[in-house]
Amino acid sequence: MTFDDAAILAELDALRAADAPTHGGRVLSYVYDAGMPQLDELAAEAARRMQAVNGLDPTTFTSVAALERDVLAFALETLGGAAGTVTSGGTESCLLAVKTARDLWRAGGGSGIGRIVAPVTAHAAFRKAAELFDLRFDGVPVDPATGTLDASAITARLGDDVALVVVSAPSYPFAAMDPIADVAAACAASGISCHVDACIGGWILPFWPDDVPEWTLRVPGVTSLSADLHKYGYAPKGVSVLLHATRDRQRAQYFATTDWPGYPVVNPTLLGSKSAGALAAAWAIIRALGTDGFRDLAARTAQATHALSAAIGGIEGLRVVGSPTGPLLAVATDEQAAPDRRVDPHHWSDAARAAGWMLQQQPGLVQGDGTRLPHTTHLTVTPVTDAAALVPDLVAAADAARGVPPVDAEQVRQTLPAQLPATLDADTAGALLQGMGLGGGGALPEQMAPFLALVEALPHPVVERLLVELLARAVEP
Ligand SMILES: *Cc1c(COP(=O)(O)O)cnc(C)c1O
């Protein structure tokens, strides 16, 4: 059989050309570019050599065991803990942390619907875990001005029905470092599991040049920790680690059965057959960079973060939320400014987008205590973020947006029928999207501010259903 591989790959290249750029620092979320083409090549080559291997069985494919041992040795040395697993990503690490804690909680006598207690800023993966593993997510309000968590807000909610407490290092939305030592100590005193979600911070905070409060598995009371190698480990997507304080806790993560007539199934992860490509890529990157390489990249990232933070803090009408730790920050309207001098962060990021910079818009959120977290724009800074190029465009974008009032969500909502059915079927949801100008195969509008205002204004179940429809239609043939 012959095939025209050049034509097939040309078709793929044409599709890829329409993507947001994965390299060069123009997209300030999702992608983590070390700015080292040689490192990318090495990672790709390592992954390629594992292409035909099945990561399901490291006793048959012993290279998989060797690579995982090496990656875990580096992870445990850097982040503490006694045992761990390489997973397919942050969500899987978080899901497995919850499953493990739930099983240990049940083994300790827990029954009924247990709770996950976490700040509302904890990653949505923990809400997903609660749904999947029959737990209830109990979101604890954070300070609405700074996004920071008070440890006592967590400890006040501890009880026999708590299967797991989650804190972040740092939180994704606001880069807030949760009070990990205080929360973990309280958990230890009550015999409750405490997970540190360092999916985003785990591979950069250990090398960060500024002082960071203790947050690893070396903190007494921390029982597990997640850290994504496909973020600041600069690996291709599909690799993270979940570490545990003790071997026995890690063993509770496994699923094992001999109760069927096929091969004995013994899985530490959610998947069965799986790729070892991203594992090999991460392994090669760790080999190549070593601690010094990670430190250099963190230093570059820190420099860009400080420059951006100072510049944005100096823009009239905007403010950086709280005191961000690590390479992220969130930007909100400065309510201290006179109304006609304020800058709406979503109009601002729409203007920056027109100049070729993709910043991530985050909706506001009313917390359980009635306080409102402002809508913000998020920036994830990487080693290639060029603050000198970005800052003038951010200043110009603010000048363009200054004094423009935020989108009136109520007005946007009125473009929808007043009475929405309680449950939307695919046709109705599709028609609503069409009416909103969002019918076009997954492409989002140039101006995202009205879209985000709608996300904030609609009842959550309705907007969640509409977003499901939008994403489902994006991939429907
Ligand atoms: C990215 C992230 C996750 C989820 O990770 P995925 O790799 O996207 O599945 C969880 N927690 C935090 C803090 C994150 O930044």
The ligand as an SDF file (V2000), in Angstrom:
LIG
                    3D

 15 15  0  0  0  0  0  0  0  0999 V2000
   -4.0480   23.0820   35.1360 C   0  0  0  0  0  0  0  0  0  0  0  0
   -4.5260   22.8770   36.5370 C   0  0  0  0  0  0  0  0  0  0  0  0
   -5.2550   21.7370   36.9040 C   0  0  0  0  0  0  0  0  0  0  0  0
   -5.8150   20.7530   35.8950 C   0  0  0  0  0  0  0  0  0  0  0  0
   -4.8760   20.2860   35.0710 O   0  0  0  0  0  0  0  0  0  0  0  0
   -5.0800   19.7720   33.5680 P   0  0  0  0  0  0  0  0  0  0  0  0
   -3.6930   19.3830   33.2520 O   0  0  0  0  0  0  0  0  0  0  0  0
   -5.5930   20.9190   32.7470 O   0  0  0  0  0  0  0  0  0  0  0  0
   -6.0180   18.6340   33.5710 O   0  0  0  0  0  0  0  0  0  0  0  0
   -5.5380   21.5660   38.2410 C   0  0  0  0  0  0  0  0  0  0  0  0
   -5.1670   22.4820   39.1500 N   0  0  0  0  0  0  0  0  0  0  0  0
   -4.5130   23.6120   38.8220 C   0  0  0  0  0  0  0  0  0  0  0  0
   -4.1520   24.5890   39.8880 C   0  0  0  0  0  0  0  0  0  0  0  0
   -4.1710   23.8530   37.5060 C   0  0  0  0  0  0  0  0  0  0  0  0
   -3.5370   24.9770   37.1680 O   0  0  0  0  0  0  0  0  0  0  0  0
  1  2  1  0
  2  3  1  0
  2 14  2  0
  3  4  1  0
  3 10  2  0
  4  5  1  0
  5  6  1  0
  6  7  2  0
  6  8  1  0
  6  9  1  0
 10 11  1  0
 11 12  2  0
 12 13  1  0
 12 14  1  0
 14 15  1  0
M  END
$$$$
